[in-house]
Amino acid sequence: MIMHVDHLVPDMELESDVRLQAGSFLITRKELPDGKLNEQVIESIRRFSSQLAPEKHRVNIKANEQTYTHLRSILEKDITKITETIKSGKEYPNFLQDNDLREKVLRVVEKLISNPDIIRGMYEFKMGSETDDRMRGQLLEHSIRTTMLVIAVGLKLRWSIIALVNAGMASILHDMGIIRTESYPALKKLDDLLPTELEAFIKEHQDHSAEIFSEQKLTMLPFTKNEITHIISNHHRPDFKESRHKTTLLLYFAELVDEMISPLPHKVRYNFSPAQIKILGEKFTRRNGLVNMMLALIKLFKNSGLCWNIVSCLVDVFSMQELLIEGYGEKLKEVIDFCPFKCAVAYPHTGGNALPRTVYCNNSNEKGFACDHMGQVRIEIFLGAGKIKSYNKCSTLTNKLHELNKAGKKDQDLKTGDKTEEPEEKDKAKETKENKKAVVAEKKES
């Protein structure tokens, strides 16, 4: 198998001689005892890595147990890094807050990357080429996050370990076919495609991903292989009424959420079908925040059998149960529209990845402005690029927002049978936590 020179370690065995672009050989297998690398040879290969043929920085290594063990350790570092990013909640919303859930998710992931074919597929996808490492990096990170989200929601749904492993396998491979499409590596051109052309790209990369899965030498029952092939082949456009392939729906929702809220090599998002876009609006053909995403899914799939169960579990793992209150978006708008001067702003903004926890007055810095609803507490809003601006909180509307969130939380707790003590205090504590994450600090005006 092809490996990057940075990943070579002693005792790996060359599969073929190491050639240079000039036509000569740098290292031959005959020069090495049993064809095995040592520190000196590895250093020499790295020194001339830009002159290697047929690919720069790549050599052909025998795929044995030692090789797979080392590659697995490389992938584990990627998974650990992604897990820490999720846990921090800064760059990506945290769906692994529950320690027990996180440990279970990671155990299933560990089981997945124990498979040599999965290791090989992930590593080859990660390695990429000299010019598109960042692009493949984004796609691989998306696949890993989606896999973890699929497993987390599957655990909430109480699916079996076999179902979770199958879903995880499909998730790992679901987008690898992109590198075989005609659009790759110029994926930015997807932004200029017509809807019918995007649909053709969707089918093309799903089919190629299914081909990649079929190429893996996995030992499994024909039914299981057909199921995973179906999942990969339909993860963007599943049949919502086909209950036999319920795992396809799980990947559809998890993949949709991650692609919509994460950076990708292109701006366009094709996760919602043209029919769904007519309902939701054109803004959902581009990247969106988690709050808007969840409200969109609730609007589309409210009380729709398994789809609704999956959406409810997504809301749960992201700790946004408040959104499940009937008409949350409209009621939030009513809270903001209560402002007589139309200067109230919910924060964090609904276009982001955190629920609004406070309301501030956009006119509070204007000289001579006064309002009976405006409080004395100041809130500092991080505007990006190191800029921070301070505003007065709107006491009346912040309290109304707390009541709205508390009602949603209480309603969900009643449905699940949970007992929540002092929900108002909990909501305020959550507000403080979310505001800190968004680099928001509160202070009293002296």
ZASE-231452 format. One line per 5 residues: number of its first residue (from 1); for each residue x, y, z of C-alpha. Coordinates in steps of 0.05 Angstrom, whole numbers, padded with zeros to 5 digits. Example, Ala and Ser with C-alpha at 12.3 -4.5 7.8 and 13.67 -1.06 7.14 Angstrom:
% residues 2
1	00246 -00090 00156 | 00273 -00021 00143
% end
This chain:
% residues 446
1	00000 00000 00000 | 00022 00072 -00012 | 00046 00110 00049 | 00070 00181 00061 | 00144 00184 00079
6	00127 00222 00144 | 00091 00160 00169 | 00148 00110 00158 | 00176 00074 00219 | 00233 00022 00226
11	00218 -00050 00209 | 00165 -00033 00158 | 00176 -00075 00096 | 00182 -00046 00026 | 00132 -00074 -00023
16	00173 -00048 -00083 | 00238 -00012 -00096 | 00241 00063 -00084 | 00252 00099 -00150 | 00270 00171 -00167
21	00239 00214 -00222 | 00306 00214 -00258 | 00297 00139 -00270 | 00348 00112 -00221 | 00334 00074 -00157
26	00343 00106 -00088 | 00334 00042 -00049 | 00322 -00030 -00072 | 00293 -00086 -00031 | 00356 -00127 -00043
31	00397 -00075 -00005 | 00356 -00085 00058 | 00352 -00147 00102 | 00283 -00177 00088 | 00266 -00110 00054
36	00257 -00077 00122 | 00268 -00003 00134 | 00315 00025 00187 | 00326 00096 00213 | 00382 00111 00164
41	00342 00088 00103 | 00280 00126 00126 | 00321 00189 00133 | 00348 00180 00063 | 00278 00170 00034
46	00253 00232 00069 | 00312 00273 00044 | 00295 00256 -00028 | 00219 00252 -00019 | 00204 00308 -00068
51	00240 00270 -00123 | 00206 00202 -00113 | 00168 00168 -00169 | 00114 00154 -00189 | 00087 00199 -00133
56	00125 00251 -00092 | 00130 00237 -00017 | 00101 00167 -00026 | 00130 00097 -00022 | 00099 00028 -00029
61	00098 -00010 00038 | 00075 -00081 00050 | 00007 -00082 00084 | 00020 -00127 00144 | 00000 -00126 00217
66	00054 -00077 00238 | 00034 -00029 00183 | -00039 -00031 00202 | -00022 -00022 00276 | 00018 00040 00260
71	-00034 00069 00213 | -00087 00057 00266 | -00046 00098 00316 | -00044 00155 00265 | -00119 00153 00256
76	-00130 00149 00331 | -00094 00216 00338 | -00142 00246 00287 | -00202 00218 00325 | -00175 00244 00391
81	-00164 00313 00362 | -00235 00315 00333 | -00264 00289 00399 | -00229 00344 00438 | -00254 00396 00388
86	-00325 00372 00398 | -00318 00369 00474 | -00292 00441 00476 | -00355 00467 00442 | -00317 00525 00411
91	-00309 00507 00338 | -00365 00455 00337 | -00426 00444 00381 | -00415 00392 00434 | -00457 00329 00427
96	-00411 00289 00473 | -00425 00326 00538 | -00451 00263 00572 | -00390 00223 00595 | -00424 00156 00590
101	-00449 00170 00520 | -00380 00194 00498 | -00346 00131 00524 | -00395 00087 00488 | -00387 00125 00423
106	-00312 00120 00426 | -00315 00045 00440 | -00356 00034 00377 | -00307 00079 00338 | -00249 00038 00365
111	-00283 -00025 00341 | -00291 00005 00272 | -00218 00024 00263 | -00196 -00046 00285 | -00216 -00068 00215
116	-00156 -00067 00167 | -00198 -00048 00107 | -00229 00011 00144 | -00159 00032 00166 | -00134 00028 00095
121	-00193 00067 00068 | -00189 00122 00120 | -00114 00129 00112 | -00115 00132 00037 | -00170 00185 00042
126	-00129 00224 00093 | -00065 00221 00054 | -00094 00254 -00008 | -00045 00285 -00056 | 00006 00340 -00056
131	-00044 00393 -00075 | -00109 00375 -00039 | -00090 00353 00031 | -00132 00407 00064 | -00193 00389 00021
136	-00188 00315 00038 | -00175 00334 00110 | -00241 00371 00113 | -00278 00313 00082 | -00246 00262 00128
141	-00261 00304 00190 | -00333 00310 00166 | -00337 00234 00158 | -00309 00221 00227 | -00355 00272 00261
146	-00414 00244 00223 | -00395 00174 00245 | -00392 00195 00318 | -00458 00232 00312 | -00491 00172 00279
151	-00467 00127 00336 | -00489 00177 00390 | -00560 00183 00362 | -00562 00108 00350 | -00546 00097 00423
156	-00602 00145 00443 | -00648 00104 00399 | -00623 00041 00436 | -00600 00006 00373 | -00558 -00057 00378
161	-00482 -00057 00373 | -00487 -00093 00306 | -00532 -00039 00278 | -00485 00015 00305 | -00424 -00017 00274
166	-00459 -00024 00207 | -00482 00048 00210 | -00412 00070 00230 | -00380 00033 00173 | -00427 00066 00123
171	-00413 00134 00155 | -00338 00127 00150 | -00342 00111 00075 | -00403 00153 00055 | -00366 00211 00021
176	-00302 00178 -00002 | -00330 00171 -00072 | -00324 00246 -00080 | -00251 00238 -00100 | -00273 00195 -00160
181	-00323 00246 -00187 | -00312 00290 -00248 | -00318 00351 -00203 | -00259 00332 -00159 | -00214 00367 -00140
186	-00247 00431 -00166 | -00304 00425 -00116 | -00315 00501 -00113 | -00347 00494 -00182 | -00405 00460 -00147
191	-00427 00529 -00125 | -00444 00547 -00198 | -00483 00484 -00215 | -00557 00483 -00230 | -00603 00442 -00184
196	-00607 00386 -00236 | -00531 00385 -00242 | -00524 00381 -00166 | -00571 00322 -00165 | -00527 00287 -00216
201	-00466 00301 -00172 | -00502 00273 -00111 | -00518 00208 -00147 | -00448 00204 -00177 | -00411 00210 -00111
206	-00460 00163 -00075 | -00449 00110 -00128 | -00373 00118 -00125 | -00375 00113 -00049 | -00415 00048 -00055
211	-00362 00023 -00104 | -00307 00037 -00054 | -00345 -00003 -00001 | -00355 -00061 -00049 | -00279 -00062 -00061
216	-00265 -00075 00013 | -00250 -00147 00030 | -00298 -00148 00089 | -00324 -00213 00118 | -00399 -00204 00128
221	-00466 -00234 00110 | -00494 -00216 00042 | -00555 -00183 00075 | -00509 -00138 00117 | -00467 -00119 00057
226	-00529 -00102 00016 | -00555 -00060 00074 | -00491 -00019 00080 | -00489 -00011 00004 | -00560 00016 00006
231	-00543 00064 00062 | -00483 00094 00025 | -00520 00096 -00042 | -00579 00135 -00013 | -00551 00177 00044
236	-00571 00244 00012 | -00639 00224 -00018 | -00669 00167 00024 | -00740 00142 00018 | -00770 00167 00083
241	-00826 00115 00080 | -00779 00055 00071 | -00775 00031 00143 | -00734 -00031 00124 | -00674 00014 00113
246	-00680 00054 00177 | -00604 00060 00184 | -00603 00100 00119 | -00646 00153 00153 | -00599 00157 00212
251	-00539 00171 00167 | -00582 00220 00126 | -00598 00264 00187 | -00529 00261 00219 | -00493 00275 00154
256	-00542 00331 00137 | -00531 00366 00204 | -00455 00362 00201 | -00449 00385 00128 | -00496 00444 00140
261	-00458 00471 00201 | -00386 00454 00181 | -00335 00485 00133 | -00328 00448 00068 | -00289 00459 00003
266	-00352 00490 -00028 | -00404 00540 -00005 | -00465 00505 -00033 | -00503 00455 00010 | -00545 00403 -00027
271	-00569 00364 00033 | -00641 00388 00028 | -00679 00368 -00034 | -00708 00421 -00081 | -00778 00405 -00052
276	-00753 00417 00019 | -00718 00482 -00002 | -00785 00508 -00027 | -00811 00499 00044 | -00750 00524 00082
281	-00723 00579 00036 | -00661 00590 -00005 | -00616 00604 00056 | -00614 00529 00067 | -00575 00519 00003
286	-00516 00549 00041 | -00482 00536 00108 | -00526 00548 00169 | -00521 00548 00244 | -00545 00490 00287
291	-00605 00527 00317 | -00633 00543 00248 | -00618 00472 00226 | -00656 00441 00283 | -00716 00487 00273
296	-00716 00468 00200 | -00715 00393 00215 | -00770 00402 00267 | -00812 00439 00216 | -00803 00385 00163
301	-00809 00322 00205 | -00852 00338 00265 | -00890 00275 00286 | -00864 00236 00225 | -00851 00168 00256
306	-00778 00145 00256 | -00755 00210 00224 | -00784 00249 00283 | -00752 00201 00333 | -00684 00213 00301
311	-00694 00289 00299 | -00715 00288 00373 | -00652 00249 00391 | -00609 00298 00352 | -00640 00355 00391
316	-00626 00315 00455 | -00553 00300 00442 | -00540 00374 00426 | -00577 00393 00491 | -00628 00436 00455
321	-00692 00406 00483 | -00722 00476 00488 | -00730 00476 00412 | -00782 00420 00418 | -00833 00468 00448
326	-00889 00478 00398 | -00874 00538 00353 | -00809 00556 00388 | -00784 00598 00329 | -00849 00638 00325
331	-00851 00648 00401 | -00779 00672 00401 | -00798 00722 00347 | -00856 00746 00389 | -00809 00758 00447
336	-00762 00800 00404 | -00820 00837 00369 | -00847 00858 00437 | -00793 00913 00438 | -00829 00979 00423
341	-00766 01008 00390 | -00751 00945 00348 | -00679 00945 00374 | -00679 00880 00414 | -00629 00827 00394
346	-00627 00755 00418 | -00559 00728 00438 | -00528 00681 00419 | -00558 00694 00351 | -00603 00641 00321
351	-00556 00636 00262 | -00504 00604 00307 | -00495 00538 00343 | -00522 00557 00412 | -00592 00573 00437
356	-00608 00647 00453 | -00600 00658 00527 | -00605 00733 00534 | -00632 00795 00497 | -00594 00860 00491
361	-00614 00930 00468 | -00582 00952 00403 | -00598 01025 00418 | -00569 01025 00489 | -00506 01061 00467
366	-00543 01119 00435 | -00538 01183 00476 | -00603 01200 00511 | -00638 01135 00494 | -00683 01109 00549
371	-00731 01051 00555 | -00769 01023 00614 | -00749 00953 00594 | -00675 00965 00592 | -00634 00941 00651
376	-00568 00965 00681 | -00530 00901 00667 | -00481 00907 00609 | -00464 00850 00562 | -00401 00849 00519
381	-00410 00819 00450 | -00351 00790 00413 | -00356 00815 00341 | -00296 00777 00313 | -00227 00800 00292
386	-00214 00818 00365 | -00271 00869 00368 | -00318 00872 00427 | -00377 00919 00438 | -00417 00929 00501
391	-00493 00935 00505 | -00546 00939 00559 | -00588 00878 00571 | -00663 00883 00561 | -00688 00859 00628
396	-00760 00849 00607 | -00745 00809 00544 | -00689 00769 00576 | -00739 00746 00629 | -00789 00729 00574
401	-00736 00689 00538 | -00719 00652 00603 | -00793 00635 00611 | -00797 00610 00540 | -00735 00566 00547
406	-00759 00542 00616 | -00827 00523 00587 | -00794 00483 00532 | -00747 00448 00580 | -00803 00433 00629
411	-00848 00406 00574 | -00792 00359 00551 | -00777 00336 00622 | -00850 00319 00632 | -00849 00276 00569
416	-00786 00240 00589 | -00804 00234 00663 | -00743 00274 00686 | -00747 00316 00748 | -00715 00384 00743
421	-00705 00425 00805 | -00702 00500 00800 | -00706 00504 00724 | -00699 00579 00723 | -00633 00576 00760
426	-00610 00521 00713 | -00629 00563 00653 | -00590 00622 00679 | -00530 00578 00693 | -00534 00551 00622
431	-00539 00623 00596 | -00475 00641 00632 | -00439 00579 00604 | -00461 00592 00533 | -00442 00666 00537
436	-00372 00648 00562 | -00363 00601 00503 | -00381 00658 00456 | -00332 00704 00492 | -00388 00742 00526
441	-00378 00771 00595 | -00428 00806 00639 | -00412 00864 00686 | -00452 00915 00724 | -00445 00987 00702
446	-00409 01027 00754
% end
